[in-house]
Every structure is written in structure tokens, then in C-alpha cells.
């Protein structure tokens, strides 16, 4: 019997996963639950782009952040800014993540997750850091090591005090308007200077009547065997959409295999009252394996 899996990301973001699932004989049902819109205040990102070369690090936590960041790079800003960043980021710069960026190099780039890194690499941007932990906590752990290295080099021993070197490192975090605050808060606690610049906000998608109808069979049962949630917002929005359409989200989800990408997403799914399968890796391979197809 052919399995049907609901993908809740936008179609253009799901193509690689859809192809992998199709190759395993799975039918894919696209049902995006998130719509993206510009942030209500664009001043922070426009100001940051005006002095991009003053930053030592650019941190990206999602492919959406990459996409929206580069929109600002090319729309309403100098036309050569993106090409300049690409050129500088492909130059040879020291690779150690435990030293500040040398004078003359463009900001180093860190990404959470392979999908985020791939989005940057498709634009010709070399990624310097992809933590093994595909969460904000992974980046925090890496920058804890950087801060410790700065402290050792400036004092000769790890004293726990914020060094002047760490304070001098400037970080730009282009992200969603609403996001977990643990990353900027912890980086600031380590002594780094962090500028948060929203590049988009997430809204609940508005599916058409035809799209809603595809979720169920004629008897009202789910027209799918599983569903994939890549973010807490995707899970919450799906529940809101289904409940708003006169169905019961809890009953619907209990009938499915639910794949959650990352523990943060998994916790949101649990809050909805169902038990998810947590993908071991935030990658196509990890999702395929979680569905028992690998």
C-alpha cells in the first residue's frame, strides 16, 4: 500500500525531500502551514547592511533567514553588495573558529543545520561553521570555545571573565521576528556584541478550500499516513488550520506518524498532545530514516 506523507514547508523548500520520498514509493501531499512576510520594522537590517564589513560573524539559523537576508542584499541596496560578499567569502581566510576574523576578511559565516548551510553555498558563500547540534545550543557551544580561547590568549588562563578580545567580536544575527532568545542572550553573556536584525516574520498560511479538502478522505479520515514538521510554528499552525476548518487536530494527528525535526519542534508537538518521532538528523536522510524508509 502506498504511503502518503504531508510536507508542511513551502513547495520550493521541500523539493529535495519530496524527491527522496518519491524515490521510496511515497506519495507527497504539499500543505504549507507558514507564510513569510517582511518584518514590521526593516530599519535594523538596512542599518546593519550599511556597515556589513564591521561584523566578524554572520549567524544563520534557517534557510528562510538566508533567503530573506539576500533579498535585502539586492533590493533597495547597492547592486554590487551581494557579489562583493560572495567574492570576499570565497577568498582565502584563516579557518580556525577560535580566532577573531583577521583584518581585511569579510565576516565569517555560521549556519545551523545542513539545509541552512546548503542555502548559503548555493549562493557561493563559504560556510565556516556548522555545529553538529542543529540547534541554537550548537552555536552557543562553539562560541563558548571561541570566548574561552580569547580569554586564554588575553590573560594566559581561563579566568571566566569577559575578555576585551571577546567584546570586540561583532556578530550579526539575521532571523525571524519571533524566535528563541537563547542564542543572542547567551552570546551577549559570553561578551560578544550581537545585533539582532529581523529579516522576516512568520504568519499562519491560509489554505484554499481545495487544499483543505485534500487532507481528508470522503469518510473524513486523514488522507495521509504521516506528516513532517520542521519547526514549532509549522506544528502549531497546522493544528490551528485544522481546528479552524472544523476538524479536530488532535484526533487527526493521532492517526499519523509525526516526524519532528529537532527536539524544539518535538516539544511543541508533544504540547499538542501527540508523540512525535524525532529525526536523528535535520536532513533529508534523517527524515527518510525516521519514516522507516532508509
Order of alpha helices (4+ residues) and beta strands (2+ residues): beta-alpha-beta-beta-alpha-beta-alpha-alpha-beta-alpha-beta-alpha-alpha-beta-alpha-beta-alpha-beta-alpha-alpha-beta-alpha-beta-alpha
